[in-house]
Every structure is written in C-alpha cells, then in structure tokens.
C-alpha cells in the first residue's frame, strides 16, 4: 500500500502541501486507499481539508451501511482521537518547552500516543503554573467528554443545518490568522452540525484560546437548542418532591391507645407547663399598719420607728416595725426602707422606756417643722 501512496503523492506533488502529505501518510491503509480511489487532487485550494473530508465522508457512509447492532461499537471506537505522530509530538514539545518543566516533559513523554494527542489538541501550555497537573487534567477531561458524548458523531439538530465543505473551508480561510493548526484540526474533527454551530457564532478574531472557544460555542448552542425545545414543547421539569416517611400503626399499638389505663405524671417528669396561677395580688395579705401609740424596746430589728417627714413612701408620723437590715438601710414591714444616716432627720426610734428621749425628739421635730 505504501507504493500506491508514493505514486499518488508523485502524481499530485503540484497540489499536495507538506501538511497534506503528512495527513495522508498518517492515515490507515484502508483510508489511504479510499482517498486515492476518489481521484486526483487537481486544483484543490486546501488539500488537507479535501483529504480529511474524503476520509470522514467515506467513514460516515460505511457506518450508516453497518447493521444497527454494530453502529454503537463503531461510534465508541471513533470517539477517541487519532494517535499523535512523532513529528507532531516533537513539534508540540519544542514549541511549549519554555512553559514546561523537565518533570512535565517526562510526564508527557510517558503518555501513550492517544493521550498525547488529547494534550496537543487542547492547545498551548502557555501560562500554566503547574504543567504536570495540566497535562493529566487534559487527558482526564478529554476522556470524560468522550464518555459523556457517546453519540457526538451522530448528533442531530432541528434548528441547525449541517455545514457544507465549502462553508467550512471559507470559514477556516477567513479565520486563518486566529486558528492554529491544532484548532483547525479540532474544528475539522467535529461533525457537520457542530461545525455549523461554530460557524454561526461568527468570526474568531481576537480569541486567545481558540480550541476552548470552539468547544464552548458548540456547548452553548446545544444548551440553547435544548432550552428552546423545552419551551416550545411545553414540558416543564418538576423538581422531585422529598420522600415523606409514612408512620406505621400496628394493631398492637392501637390496642394500647384504646385500653391502657391512664396514669398521672408527676410534676418533675411532666413535659408541659403548670396550669396558670392567679395573680399574687388576689392572695396578698392586707398591709399591716401599726397603731399610732406603738412602741419598741430595741434599736434595731424588732424595734419601731416613726417617720418624721413625708418621704420613703410613707406619711408623716407613720410608725413602722423594723424587720431587716442592710449595710446602709433599715428594712420595714410592707417592703419599705429608710437610710440609716437619716436618723433624727427623716425618722426616729420609738422606745417603750425613755419617754424623755421621745419628748426631746418630738420637740426637735416640731422646731424643724416650724
């Protein structure tokens, strides 16, 4: 088969670029034979695109001609990228050596050709802080994407028409400045509908990471189409309601509720508040007021005092019994108090013996009042 490829290359040397020749020689013998069977590449503006189109078009016709039982297997096998060629791999390493450490280059060289291709397709390593982690992350994300999109090669859309080869070639030619070879290869690897989604999004001018933008355009277009389809069909997704546990009620439990004798719960074990009590005022004892002639026998607790002026919440001349003491206060019946320092000015002791002291105090109080 290599002889046929060499002969085809010699006959089409005038129109075959080095990139196109490399693509042709990297194809499988069956694919190369199919490209040769399509005839000369005379006057091809983009021989690389023509070769890839011939390979992809023939592959799609072969898949559609397969029995349904074998299509899924063929699609799964076609999701993985083609292995990276040695020349392609070395060029990627050489171009990205300023951004990769020795450990990163060793990790990249340790990958198999298909995983190398996954890393290369993701674009340059420029600006990567941890190139080793980025390499493994690219491989993992590519595998997950291939697994999550099993029917990517057979995707269809009611809103987007497949892109023709001429549309794709015109788009690539108009964006050649911003589409590196890796991004162009990713775009040509899309199916016709995804290519149309990228083309419909407009120019790639000024885009720093074209490979990422290509995938983003396809994803956004698919999301918009799904949202439009959901709104037009009137199907509204309902959030699943949380499961509610249904209480079980057995005959034994029912008998217990019906026939068990009630028992009183003590106040200590009760989980409920006590019954409301009436206000204290309803049961409060009436205020006890000493008669005007009441006297005491001690100067302190148990003694009797007389209020000399209208203060402390008392009337002038009111007599109160002392029932308690604080460092600076005397405490009287009825919750009233008076400062100890006010003795002789605000209040006085009333003793059963020593009327002279009481008379003198009365005279002093009368003089102050006058």
C-alpha positions in Angstrom: 0.0 0.0 0.0 2.9 2.4 0.6 3.8 2.1 -3.0 0.4 3.3 -4.1 0.6 6.2 -1.7 4.0 7.2 -3.0 2.8 7.0 -6.6 -0.3 9.1 -5.7 1.9 11.7 -4.0 4.2 11.9 -7.0 1.2 12.4 -9.4 -0.2 15.1 -7.1 3.0 16.8 -6.0 2.0 20.1 -7.5 -1.1 20.4 -5.3 0.0 18.5 -2.2 1.4 20.6 0.6 3.8 19.0 3.2 0.9 19.0 5.8 -1.5 17.3 3.4 1.2 14.7 2.6 1.7 14.1 6.3 -2.0 13.6 6.9 -2.3 11.2 4.0 0.7 9.1 5.2 -0.6 9.0 8.8 -4.0 7.6 7.6 -4.7 3.9 7.8 -4.2 1.8 4.7 -7.9 1.5 4.2 -8.4 5.2 4.5 -5.5 6.0 2.2 -6.9 3.6 -0.4 -10.2 5.3 -0.2 -8.6 8.8 -0.7 -6.7 7.5 -3.7 -9.8 6.0 -5.2 -11.5 9.4 -5.2 -9.1 10.6 -7.9 -6.6 13.4 -8.4 -6.3 16.5 -6.1 -6.0 18.8 -9.2 -6.6 22.5 -8.3 -7.5 21.8 -4.7 -7.3 25.1 -2.7 -6.9 23.2 0.6 -5.7 19.7 0.1 -5.6 18.9 3.8 -9.3 19.7 4.1 -10.1 17.6 1.0 -8.2 14.6 2.3 -9.9 14.8 5.7 -13.3 15.3 4.0 -12.8 12.2 1.8 -11.8 10.1 4.9 -14.7 11.4 7.0 -17.3 11.1 4.3 -16.4 7.6 3.4 -16.3 6.6 7.1 -19.7 8.0 7.7 -21.2 6.1 4.7 -19.6 2.9 6.0 -21.0 3.4 9.5 -24.5 4.1 8.1 -24.3 0.9 6.0 -23.5 -1.2 9.1 -26.2 -3.2 10.8 -27.6 -1.3 13.8 -26.0 -3.8 16.2 -22.5 -2.7 15.1 -23.1 1.1 14.9 -22.7 1.7 18.6 -19.4 -0.1 18.7 -18.1 1.8 15.7 -19.1 5.1 17.2 -17.4 4.2 20.5 -14.2 3.4 18.7 -14.4 6.6 16.6 -14.7 8.9 19.6 -11.1 8.5 20.6 -8.7 10.9 18.8 -6.1 9.6 16.4 -2.7 8.9 17.9 -0.2 11.7 17.7 2.5 11.3 15.2 6.2 11.6 16.4 6.7 14.7 14.3 3.5 16.3 15.7 4.5 15.4 19.2 8.1 16.7 19.0 6.8 20.0 17.5 4.5 20.4 20.4 7.2 19.7 22.9 9.6 22.1 21.1 7.0 24.9 20.9 6.0 24.6 24.6 9.4 23.9 26.1 9.6 27.4 27.7 6.3 26.7 29.6 7.1 23.1 30.7 9.5 21.8 33.3 11.6 18.7 33.0 9.0 16.8 35.1 6.2 17.9 32.8 8.1 16.8 29.7 8.8 13.4 31.2 5.1 13.0 32.2 4.1 14.0 28.6 6.5 11.5 27.0 5.3 8.8 29.3 1.8 9.0 27.8 0.6 6.8 25.0 0.1 8.4 21.6 -3.7 8.8 22.0 -3.3 10.6 25.3 -0.5 12.7 23.8 -3.0 13.7 21.1 -5.5 14.7 23.7 -3.0 17.0 25.3 -1.9 18.5 22.0 -5.5 19.2 20.8 -6.1 21.2 24.0 -3.7 23.9 22.8 -0.6 25.6 24.1 0.7 25.2 27.6 1.4 29.0 27.9 0.6 30.4 31.3 0.3 27.1 33.1 1.5 27.3 36.7 1.6 23.5 37.2 2.2 21.9 33.8 2.3 18.4 35.1 -1.2 18.7 36.7 -2.5 20.4 33.5 -1.3 17.5 31.3 -3.1 14.9 33.5 -6.1 17.2 33.7 -6.4 17.5 29.9 -6.2 13.7 29.5 -8.9 13.1 32.1 -11.2 15.8 30.8 -10.9 14.6 27.2 -11.7 11.0 28.3 -14.7 12.2 30.3 -16.0 14.2 27.4 -15.6 11.3 25.1 -17.5 9.1 27.6 -20.3 11.7 28.2 -20.9 12.3 24.5 -21.2 8.8 23.0 -23.3 10.0 20.1 -21.3 13.1 19.2 -20.5 11.8 15.7 -24.2 11.2 15.1 -25.6 14.4 16.7 -28.6 16.0 15.1 -30.5 19.2 15.4 -33.9 20.5 14.3 -32.6 24.1 14.3 -29.1 23.8 12.9 -28.4 22.5 9.4 -25.1 20.7 8.7 -22.2 22.8 7.4 -21.1 22.1 3.8 -17.4 21.5 2.9 -17.4 24.9 1.2 -18.7 26.7 4.2 -16.1 25.1 6.4 -13.3 25.9 4.0 -14.4 29.6 3.7 -14.7 29.9 7.5 -11.2 28.5 8.1 -9.7 30.6 5.3 -11.3 33.8 6.8 -10.1 33.0 10.3 -6.7 31.5 9.4 -4.9 34.2 11.3 -6.6 33.2 14.6 -6.9 29.4 14.0 -3.7 27.5 14.7 -3.3 24.1 13.2 -4.4 22.3 16.4 -7.6 24.4 16.5 -8.3 23.8 12.8 -7.8 20.0 13.3 -10.3 20.1 16.2 -12.8 22.0 14.1 -12.5 19.6 11.2 -12.9 16.7 13.6 -16.4 18.0 14.6 -19.4 16.6 12.8 -21.1 18.8 10.2 -23.8 20.1 12.6 -21.2 21.2 15.3 -19.2 22.8 12.6 -22.3 24.8 11.6 -22.7 25.8 15.2 -19.2 27.2 15.3 -19.5 29.0 12.0 -22.9 30.6 13.0 -21.3 32.1 16.1 -19.2 34.4 14.0 -15.6 35.3 13.5 -12.8 34.0 15.7 -11.0 37.4 15.6 -9.1 38.3 18.8 -9.6 35.0 20.5 -6.7 33.9 22.7 -7.7 30.2 23.2 -9.4 29.1 20.0 -9.7 25.4 21.0 -11.6 26.2 24.2 -13.8 28.7 22.3 -14.7 26.0 19.7 -16.0 23.6 22.4 -17.7 26.5 24.2 -19.6 27.5 21.1 -20.9 24.0 20.5 -21.9 23.6 24.1 -23.8 26.9 24.2 -25.6 26.2 21.0 -26.7 22.8 22.3 -27.9 24.3 25.5 -29.9 27.0 23.7 -31.5 24.4 21.4 -32.5 22.2 24.4 -34.0 25.2 26.2 -35.9 26.3 23.1 -37.2 22.7 22.6 -38.3 22.5 26.2 -40.2 25.8 26.0 -41.9 25.0 22.7 -43.0 21.5 23.7 -44.4 22.9 27.0 -42.7 20.3 29.2 -41.7 21.8 32.5 -39.3 19.9 34.6 -40.5 19.4 38.1 -38.2 19.1 41.0 -38.6 15.7 42.7 -40.5 16.0 45.9 -38.8 14.8 49.1 -39.9 11.4 50.3 -42.1 11.6 53.4 -41.9 8.7 55.8 -45.4 7.3 56.5 -45.9 6.4 60.2 -46.8 2.8 60.8 -49.7 1.9 63.1 -50.0 -1.7 64.1 -53.0 -3.4 65.8 -50.9 -3.8 69.0 -50.3 0.0 69.1 -54.0 0.6 68.5 -55.0 -1.7 71.4 -52.5 0.1 73.6 -54.0 3.5 72.9 -57.6 2.2 73.4 -57.3 0.1 76.5 -54.3 1.2 78.5 -55.3 2.9 81.8 -54.1 6.5 82.1 -51.6 7.3 84.8 -50.8 10.6 86.3 -47.4 12.1 85.5 -45.6 13.7 88.3 -44.7 17.4 88.1 -41.0 16.5 87.9 -41.4 14.2 84.8 -44.1 16.4 83.1 -43.1 17.9 79.8 -45.8 20.5 79.9 -46.1 23.8 81.9 -48.2 24.0 85.0 -51.7 25.5 85.0 -52.0 29.2 85.0 -51.9 30.6 88.6 -53.9 33.6 89.7 -52.1 36.8 90.3 -50.3 37.4 93.7 -52.4 40.5 94.4 -55.5 38.3 94.8 -53.9 36.5 97.7 -51.7 39.3 99.1 -52.1 40.0 102.8 -53.5 43.4 103.6 -50.9 46.0 104.6 -50.3 45.9 108.3 -50.1 49.4 109.9 -49.0 49.8 113.5 -51.3 51.9 115.7 -50.1 55.5 116.5 -49.1 54.6 120.0 -47.0 51.5 119.1 -43.5 51.4 120.6 -40.5 49.2 120.5 -38.0 48.0 123.1 -34.7 47.9 120.9 -32.9 50.0 118.5 -32.6 47.5 115.6 -34.5 44.6 114.2 -37.8 44.3 116.0 -37.8 47.9 117.0 -40.3 50.6 115.9 -39.5 53.8 114.1 -41.6 56.9 113.3 -41.4 58.8 110.1 -40.7 62.5 110.7 -41.5 63.8 107.1 -43.4 62.7 104.1 -40.8 60.5 102.4 -39.8 56.9 101.9 -43.3 56.3 100.5 -44.7 56.9 104.0 -46.8 59.6 105.6 -45.5 61.9 108.3 -46.0 60.4 111.8 -46.4 56.8 110.4 -44.8 54.2 112.6 -43.2 51.1 111.1 -41.6 48.0 112.6 -38.0 47.1 111.5 -37.8 43.6 110.1 -34.4 43.6 108.4 -31.1 45.4 108.0 -28.6 46.1 105.2 -25.3 47.9 105.5 -26.9 51.4 104.9 -30.6 50.7 105.1 -33.3 49.6 107.6 -36.0 47.4 106.2 -39.6 47.9 107.4 -42.8 46.0 107.0 -44.6 46.5 103.7 -41.3 46.4 101.7 -40.3 49.9 102.7 -36.8 51.1 103.6 -35.0 54.1 105.0 -31.3 55.1 105.1 -29.6 54.7 108.5 -27.9 58.1 108.1 -31.3 59.8 108.1 -31.9 59.0 111.8 -33.2 62.1 113.6 -34.0 64.0 110.4 -36.1 61.6 108.4 -37.1 59.1 111.1 -36.6 58.3 114.8 -36.7 55.3 117.2 -39.8 54.9 119.4 -38.9 53.1 122.7 -41.3 51.9 125.3 -39.0 53.3 128.1 -37.2 56.7 128.0 -40.1 59.0 127.3 -37.7 61.9 127.8 -35.8 61.0 124.7 -39.0 60.7 122.8 -40.2 64.1 124.0 -36.9 65.8 123.2 -37.1 64.2 119.7 -40.7 65.4 119.3 -39.6 68.9 120.3 -36.8 68.9 117.8 -39.0 67.6 115.1 -41.6 70.3 115.9 -38.9 73.0 115.7 -37.7 71.8 112.3 -41.2 71.7 111.1 -41.8 75.3 112.3 
